Structure formats: structure tokens, C-alpha cells
Amino acid sequence: MCRWMKPISRLGAFIGLWVALIACQPGTPAGPWAEPFDAAGSWRLSSDAAAAVTITDGQLHIQVHQPQQIAWAAAGRSFSNFRLTVEATQQAGPVDNEYGVLVRMDDDQRFYAFSISGDGYVRVALYDNGSWTLLGSDWTPSPAIRQGETTNTLTVEAQGQQFTFQVNGETVAQVEDATLSQGEIGLYAGAFDEGDVSVSFDNLQVEPLP
């Protein structure tokens, strides 16, 4: 299990640690993909004292036990242009957290992160070889986010260098960036000052676009 620096957060530029769970040998599916989360499949799951990622009861569960930690899993499938939807549910823990989707992952060194928090904030950023670049504003409140222990449907549409991000059917960000053209998909959750954040993911669907 690898660990990564996390220099950007809503609480300031604290130094955190990533718990990286990378799947090997990503493939590119020819058509739409619906993930039932009934088995690990190409997902790589792991646990340590900081966090645990498991697939049980038809869902991907991420539990972040310690403060200032993030855990995530990559799917082992690569996409270029696509529309992704997934249901993300905070199961327990403080609302001062973060969770969301990683897209166009180039191994564990480069990816886009679409993030929301349990207390109603949203952010889009690019991670590129150890450096973070905000794509738009830093953590920004959004009325589209259902706060607390509830479910939010996250949608990412990537078409070339154009990205649209939605929460519960409402567009919360539109950005343009040409750094990454394709890559894997990941799901993640993280804790800030308090640990014991628990988030589950269900009904992941990805539709390739022309």
C-alpha cells in the first residue's frame, strides 16, 4: 500500500497522507460498464491501521480511521471520453470530510479529483506528479449537496478537454483542461481533523462517449 502527500485541503495546506490502492493492468471496455460490486474483480482492496476498503453487500466501502488520511481504489478500467454516475453515501463520521471520484488516472501519479464534503462543499483539482492544481475555486459551498449521513449522486462527463461535474443532477462545476486524455477511474474518501469517516459507493455506471 503506497502513501501520498496531500498538500491541498479545505482546512489549509496541511500535510496529509494518501492511502493508494491501485489496480494493475487497466483495460478499456468496448461498451457501457455497470459495476454491481458483487466481487472484487479488478478492484484492488487493502486495509491497514489508517483505512480499510472492502466490497460487501453490493457496495464499495471506504472507512478512514485516522485523521488527515485518504483511502481510494482504482477500477482497473481505462476510459477517455465518458459519462460516469455513482451513488456515494456517508455512513458515519464527521461531516467535515471529503469523498468523490478520481478520473483519467495515469497510474498513481496523475489524475483529476471531483470532491464533495459532508457539510456541503465541492472542489475539482488536478494531481500531477506530486503537485495539486485547482480547476476553479477551492472548496466552495453548493446547495446541490445533501449534507450529513445521506446519499449524493455524483456525475462526471469528460469530452476531450471539457469536463462537467454534477451532484444530484445539478451542475456544480465546468472546467477545461488538456493535461490528461485518458486513464482509470477511482473512488475515494478522506478525513480532515477527525477520523472514523465511512463512505459507501453503489450503482457505478460508465458510458463511453465518442
C-alpha positions in Angstrom: 0.0 0.0 0.0 1.5 3.3 -1.1 1.1 6.6 0.7 1.0 10.1 -0.8 1.3 13.7 0.2 -1.9 15.7 0.2 -1.0 19.4 0.2 -4.4 20.9 -0.5 -7.3 20.8 1.8 -10.3 22.9 2.8 -8.6 23.4 6.2 -5.5 24.8 4.7 -2.2 23.5 3.3 -1.7 20.7 5.9 0.4 17.7 5.0 -1.7 14.5 4.9 -1.0 11.0 3.7 -2.7 9.2 0.8 -3.5 5.6 1.0 -3.3 4.5 -2.6 -5.0 1.3 -3.8 -4.0 0.9 -7.5 -5.4 -1.8 -9.7 -2.9 -3.4 -12.2 -3.2 -3.8 -15.9 -6.1 -1.5 -16.7 -8.3 -2.4 -19.7 -10.6 -0.4 -21.9 -14.1 -1.8 -22.1 -15.8 -1.6 -25.5 -19.2 -0.5 -24.3 -21.1 0.7 -21.2 -20.0 -0.6 -17.8 -22.2 -1.1 -14.8 -20.4 -2.2 -11.6 -22.5 -4.4 -9.3 -19.8 -4.6 -6.6 -20.6 -8.2 -6.0 -16.9 -9.2 -6.1 -13.5 -7.5 -6.0 -13.0 -8.2 -9.7 -10.3 -5.8 -11.0 -10.5 -3.6 -7.9 -7.6 -3.8 -5.5 -8.7 -3.7 -1.9 -6.5 -3.3 1.1 -6.5 -2.3 4.7 -4.1 -1.0 7.4 -4.3 1.0 10.6 -5.2 4.2 8.7 -8.1 3.0 6.5 -9.9 0.0 5.0 -11.5 -0.6 1.6 -13.9 -3.5 1.2 -16.6 -4.8 -1.1 -19.6 -6.1 0.9 -23.3 -6.3 0.4 -23.1 -5.0 -3.1 -21.2 -1.8 -2.3 -17.7 -0.5 -2.2 -17.0 0.7 1.4 -14.2 3.0 2.5 -13.5 3.6 6.1 -10.9 6.1 7.1 -9.9 5.5 10.7 -7.3 8.2 11.3 -7.4 12.0 10.8 -5.7 13.6 7.7 -5.9 10.4 5.7 -7.4 9.4 2.4 -8.1 6.0 1.0 -9.1 5.1 -2.6 -9.4 2.3 -5.1 -8.9 2.3 -8.8 -11.1 0.2 -11.0 -8.6 -1.4 -13.4 -10.6 0.0 -16.4 -9.4 2.9 -18.6 -11.6 5.5 -20.3 -11.1 8.6 -22.5 -14.4 10.3 -23.2 -17.2 9.1 -20.9 -20.1 9.8 -18.6 -19.9 8.4 -15.1 -22.5 8.3 -12.4 -22.2 6.8 -8.9 -24.2 6.9 -5.7 -22.0 8.0 -2.7 -23.3 7.7 0.8 -21.8 9.0 4.0 -22.5 6.2 6.5 -20.8 7.6 9.6 -18.3 10.1 10.9 -17.9 13.9 11.0 -19.4 15.9 8.1 -16.1 17.7 7.9 -14.8 15.1 5.4 -14.3 14.6 1.7 -15.3 11.9 -0.8 -15.7 11.6 -4.5 -14.4 10.4 -7.9 -10.9 10.2 -9.5 -10.8 10.1 -13.3 -8.3 9.8 -16.1 -5.8 8.3 -13.6 -2.3 7.8 -15.1 -1.1 5.1 -12.7 -0.9 6.8 -9.2 0.9 9.9 -10.3 -1.7 12.0 -12.3 -5.5 12.3 -12.1 -8.5 14.6 -11.8 -10.3 14.6 -8.5 -14.0 15.6 -8.2 -14.6 16.0 -4.4 -17.6 16.9 -2.2 -17.9 17.1 1.6 -20.5 16.0 4.1 -21.1 19.6 5.1 -21.9 20.7 1.5 -18.6 21.8 -0.2 -17.3 20.9 -3.7 -13.9 21.1 -5.4 -12.3 20.0 -8.7 -8.5 19.6 -8.8 -5.7 18.1 -10.9 -2.9 16.0 -9.2 0.2 15.9 -11.4 3.3 14.2 -10.1 3.1 15.5 -6.6 1.6 18.9 -7.3 -2.1 20.0 -7.0 -3.7 22.5 -9.3 -7.2 23.8 -8.5 -9.5 23.8 -11.5 -11.8 26.6 -10.5 -12.3 27.7 -6.9 -11.1 25.9 -3.8 -13.7 24.3 -1.6 -17.0 26.1 -2.4 -20.4 25.6 -0.7 -23.1 24.1 -3.0 -26.8 23.8 -2.3 -26.9 20.7 -4.6 -25.1 18.6 -2.0 -27.2 16.7 0.5 -25.4 17.1 3.8 -24.7 14.5 6.5 -25.3 10.8 6.5 -27.2 10.6 3.2 -26.7 9.7 -0.5 -25.4 12.0 -3.2 -25.4 11.0 -6.9 -22.1 12.2 -8.5 -21.8 12.6 -12.3 -18.7 13.3 -14.3 -18.8 13.9 -18.1 -15.5 14.1 -19.8 -15.3 15.0 -23.5 -11.8 15.9 -24.7 -10.6 18.7 -22.5 -14.1 19.7 -21.4 -15.4 18.4 -18.1 -18.8 18.8 -16.5 -19.4 17.8 -12.8 -22.9 17.3 -11.3 -24.3 16.5 -7.9 -27.8 15.1 -7.8 -28.5 16.2 -11.3 -27.3 19.8 -10.8 -24.1 21.1 -12.5 -21.7 22.3 -9.8 -18.6 22.8 -12.0 -17.5 23.0 -15.6 -13.8 23.2 -16.4 -11.4 22.9 -19.3 -8.0 21.1 -19.0 -5.9 19.2 -21.5 -3.4 17.6 -19.2 -4.8 14.1 -19.2 -6.6 12.4 -22.1 -7.5 9.0 -20.6 -7.0 6.8 -17.7 -8.6 4.7 -14.9 -11.5 5.6 -12.6 -11.2 5.6 -8.8 -13.4 6.2 -5.8 -12.2 7.7 -2.6 -13.0 9.1 0.9 -10.9 11.1 3.3 -10.8 12.6 6.8 -9.6 16.0 7.9 -9.2 16.8 11.7 -11.4 13.8 12.8 -11.2 10.2 11.8 -13.8 7.4 11.5 -15.2 8.6 8.2 -17.2 5.9 6.5 -18.5 6.3 2.9 -20.0 3.7 0.6 -20.4 3.7 -3.2 -23.0 1.9 -5.2 -24.6 1.8 -8.7 -21.5 2.9 -10.6 -22.1 3.2 -14.3 -19.8 4.4 -17.0 -20.8 5.1 -20.6 -18.1 5.7 -23.1 -18.6 8.7 -25.3 -17.4 9.3 -28.9 
